Amino acid sequence: MNNEREKLEKALTVRSEQGLHARVATLVVQAMQKFSCDVTVVKDGVEVNARSVLGLLLLAATEGTKIVVRAQGPDSTKAIEEFSRLIEHEDNTQN
């Protein structure tokens, strides 16, 4: 089965009014730890590891910013779904 090498990507829009700030970046990093695939995020040609809070903050992704999440590995689909849920839903930034 070619599932081991499955490579997916999805374009997303940051929905949070605060953008991809430290709290959201931390939630993303924690969520990505449970997946075995490689996950990266791309903005304006800059690609960072989705398991790096500093990398995600480096993107300086404000509300409305277009980013691309890429995943390669056996659980790529689930990783992208989880990443999308965290980035595109404003309610995840509240507390």
Secondary structure, DSSP 8 states (H G I E B T S, - for coil): -GGGG-EEEEEEE---TT-S-HHHHHHHHHHHTT--SEEEEEETTEEEETT-HHHHHHT---TT-EEEEEEESTTHHHHHHHHHHHHH-GGGG--
